[in-house]
């Protein structure tokens, strides 16, 4: 009887992992939507002349960080454990979404054309969320 209970517990841990990965993907999609909305606002500000065109790369990096913060906070709140890994996962999913969109929109996209900065921005936004979103550890009484 005890062996069956252990097997059910092992299956439960796999289910938790699958749920965590689903939440990371949902957070990545939310991060992508948030990034696109921030980029739309930045494009409107550039067309109005408020932001100069030369500072658009910095605005793209800021939009990636903001999107990763939004999606990461959602995913960290939903998963509850391993917050740094969840935040980095959301940042990685966001980068892959942006890379896929770049490959679809343009014939050839290269990481050398600013992709390293975008990767760092996505991962840093997710890591910040992972570090700030974790619950404090309980103190042990002696």
N, C-alpha and C positions, 0 to 999 in steps of 0.2 A: 504494500500500500504506500509506503514511503517513497518508493522509486517513481510511482506514478505522479505523486505530488511534486517531486523534483522536476520531472519532465514538464509538467504544466507550468512550473515557475520559469523554466528555461524558455518555453514558448512565449511566456508573458514578457520576458526581457526583449525578445526579438520584436514583439509587437510594440513595445515602448520605443525601440530604435526606429521602427518604421514610422510611427507617429511623429517622432522628432524630425525625421527627414522630410515628412510631408509639411510640417510647420516651417522648416527651413525653406522649402520651395515656395510656400505661400508668402513667407517674409521676403524672399527674393523677388517675387512678382510684385508685391507691394512696393518694394524698393525701386523696381524698374518704373512703375507707374509714377511714383513720387519724383524720381529723377527726370522723367520726361516732362512732368508738369513744371518743375523748377526750370528746366531748359527752355520750355515754352515762354515762361515769364521773362527769362534772361533775353530771349530772342526779341520779345516785344520791347524790352528796355533798350536794346541795341537799335532797333528800328526807330524808336523815338529819339535816339541820340543821347540818352542819359548815361549809358555805359559805352565806352569806346570799343571799337571792334578789336583792337589789339589785346584787350584784357579778357577776351572770350574764353581762352584756354583756362585761365584761372577760374572763371565762372563755371566751366564744365567740371573742373575738379571739385569745386564747392558743391555743385549739384550732385555729383557722385557721392560725396561724403554725406550730404543731407538725405539722399535717398537711402543709403546704407543705414543711417541712423534711424530712419522711419521704419524700414523693414526689419532691421535688427531688433528694435525695441519690441515690435509685435512678436517676433519669433522667440525672443528671450523670455518674454512674459508668458507665452503659451507653453514653452517647454519646461522652464523652471530649473533645470539642472544643466551643468556643463555650458554655462552661459558664454564663455569665451569661444568655445568651439562652434556654438550655434551662431554667434555674431560673425565669426570668420566665414562660416558656411554661407550665410546670407550675402556677405560681401563677395564671395566667390561666385555665387549664383548670379548676382547683379552684374559682375564683370562678364560672365559668359553670355548673359542676355544682351549686354551692350555690344559685345564682340560679334554675336550672331546678327544683330541688327545692322552693324557696320558691314558685315560680309554680304548681307542681303541687299543693302542700299547701294553699295559700291562694288565694282567688279573685283578689285583686289584690295584687301585691307592688310596692313602690316602692324605688328606690335611696335615697330620702331617709330611709327608716326604718332607718338604720344600715348601709346598703349600701356607703357610701363607706369606712367604717371597715373593713368586711370585705374590700373590694377592696384597701385598703392593706395589711392584715394578710396576705392571700394573696400579694400581690406582694412584700412585704418578706421573708416566709419563703422564697419561691423565690429572691429575689436574694441572701439570706444564704447559701443553699446554693450558688448559682452562684459567689459570691465565694470561699467557703471550699473548694469542691470542685475548683477548677481546679488544674492541675499547674503547678509553678513553671517559669518559662522557663529554658532552658539559657543559660549564660553563654558569650559568644563569647571565644575566645582570639585575641590579637593577635600 
